[in-house]
Amino acid sequence: MVEFLMKYHTSHKGGSRMRRVLIFLMVVLAVFGFSKYTFYLVSHGGPADPFWAVVMKGLKDAGEKYGVETVYLGPEKYSLKEFIDLVNSAIARKPDGLIVTITNPVALDEPLRKAIKMGIPVVAINVPDTRPPEEAIPYLVYVGMDEYLAGVYAARRMLQEFTPKRAVIAIHEPGHAGLEARAKGIMDVLSEKNIPVEKLDITTDPTKALSIMKSYLMKHPDTDAIFTLGPLGAHPAIQLVEEEGLKGKVKIGAIDLTTKIIEAIKDGTVLFTIDQQQYLQGYLPVVFLYLYKEYGLIPHEKVLTGPSIVDKSNVDVVEKTVREGYR
């Protein structure tokens, strides 16, 4: 377009008007057509998980607010290999900033250290590198929840309600460092009370998850507490309790928020959930990277977005923001 206008201008005399139009269009292109920075967010989760749709909204909103181009990459289904491939792909494009979930610090160590040596600032979200400081990846800051504490809060809240005879933790992505930390928090608290508890791999497939949990309850009929570690576990657990007529007999404690979980809390199928304000995990890293690139400013260590408990006592307060896609 600019090239065409320049040719048009040079072939016509008295082109002052055209010159003004050209200058105006060049300014418009400079302001709206080109982003000052490009930031990549690479996650282990894809858009099929409602949790990450909210993170993506935060990323998009912050990018528009700060005039930054933002790109989200994540596998359709959880795959460590595909996730690492996406991280390497993002690094190869030499973005101005990189936002990454540290779901497997060992696998991510080499590519992220390489990115940092290349001068690409890295921000961790959702899951931090929990290794000792001298071993951990030297990213700028972590934005997200304290994963272990989320599990502790969940177990303590369940114990406020009643003492389970047996509990099961439905884990949809075994090996995911954040989910494993949540599970450990739950197990540590319940084990202190000598409550039998174990992890159950339910996969990320809702149909399989429902079948696996149903089989577990048939094998362990004394199970009266189910802990889920995300919507991919909570939704089939809610369906299970409803279809099998187990409401009031098997109590669900969840992590993360969706409209379905909110409704289940209101009708008593789910006792509570743990909120980590994932919109902030998409939004804040863009702000931090922008400030870092512009002024060298960055928060240090951890910016915690959770955990906090949502139950019948406060569910109405957060329902509106869940429906609007901010939680």
Rosetta blueprint (number, residue, H / E / L):
1 M L
2 V H
3 E H
4 F H
5 L H
6 M H
7 K H
8 Y H
9 H H
10 T H
11 S L
12 H L
13 K L
14 G L
15 G L
16 S H
17 R H
18 M H
19 R H
20 R H
21 V H
22 L H
23 I H
24 F H
25 L H
26 M H
27 V H
28 V H
29 L H
30 A H
31 V H
32 F H
33 G H
34 F L
35 S L
36 K L
37 Y L
38 T E
39 F E
40 Y E
41 L E
42 V E
43 S L
44 H L
45 G L
46 G L
47 P L
48 A L
49 D L
50 P H
51 F H
52 W H
53 A H
54 V H
55 V H
56 M H
57 K H
58 G H
59 L H
60 K H
61 D H
62 A H
63 G H
64 E H
65 K H
66 Y H
67 G L
68 V L
69 E E
70 T E
71 V E
72 Y E
73 L E
74 G L
75 P L
76 E L
77 K L
78 Y L
79 S L
80 L H
81 K H
82 E H
83 F H
84 I H
85 D H
86 L H
87 V H
88 N H
89 S H
90 A H
91 I H
92 A H
93 R L
94 K L
95 P L
96 D L
97 G E
98 L E
99 I E
100 V E
101 T E
102 I L
103 T L
104 N L
105 P H
106 V H
107 A H
108 L H
109 D H
110 E H
111 P H
112 L H
113 R H
114 K H
115 A H
116 I H
117 K H
118 M L
119 G L
120 I L
121 P L
122 V E
123 V E
124 A E
125 I E
126 N L
127 V L
128 P L
129 D L
130 T L
131 R L
132 P L
133 P L
134 E L
135 E L
136 A L
137 I L
138 P L
139 Y L
140 L L
141 V E
142 Y E
143 V E
144 G E
145 M E
146 D L
147 E H
148 Y H
149 L H
150 A H
151 G H
152 V H
153 Y H
154 A H
155 A H
156 R H
157 R H
158 M H
159 L H
160 Q H
161 E H
162 F L
163 T L
164 P L
165 K L
166 R L
167 A E
168 V E
169 I E
170 A E
171 I E
172 H L
173 E L
174 P L
175 G L
176 H L
177 A H
178 G H
179 L H
180 E H
181 A H
182 R H
183 A H
184 K H
185 G H
186 I H
187 M H
188 D H
189 V H
190 L H
191 S H
192 E H
193 K L
194 N L
195 I L
196 P L
197 V E
198 E E
199 K E
200 L E
201 D E
202 I L
203 T L
204 T L
205 D L
206 P H
207 T H
208 K H
209 A H
210 L H
211 S H
212 I H
213 M H
214 K H
215 S H
216 Y H
217 L H
218 M H
219 K H
220 H L
221 P L
222 D L
223 T L
224 D L
225 A E
226 I E
227 F E
228 T E
229 L L
230 G L
231 P H
232 L H
233 G H
234 A H
235 H H
236 P H
237 A H
238 I H
239 Q H
240 L H
241 V H
242 E H
243 E H
244 E L
245 G L
246 L L
247 K L
248 G L
249 K L
250 V L
251 K E
252 I E
253 G E
254 A E
255 I E
256 D L
257 L L
258 T L
259 T H
260 K H
261 I H
262 I H
263 E H
264 A H
265 I H
266 K H
267 D L
268 G L
269 T L
270 V E
271 L E
272 F E
273 T E
274 I E
275 D E
276 Q L
277 Q L
278 Q H
279 Y H
280 L H
281 Q H
282 G H
283 Y H
284 L H
285 P H
286 V H
287 V H
288 F H
289 L H
290 Y H
291 L H
292 Y H
293 K H
294 E H
295 Y H
296 G L
297 L L
298 I L
299 P L
300 H L
301 E E
302 K E
303 V E
304 L E
305 T E
306 G E
307 P L
308 S E
309 I E
310 V E
311 D E
312 K L
313 S L
314 N L
315 V H
316 D H
317 V H
318 V H
319 E H
320 K H
321 T H
322 V H
323 R H
324 E L
325 G L
326 Y L
327 R L
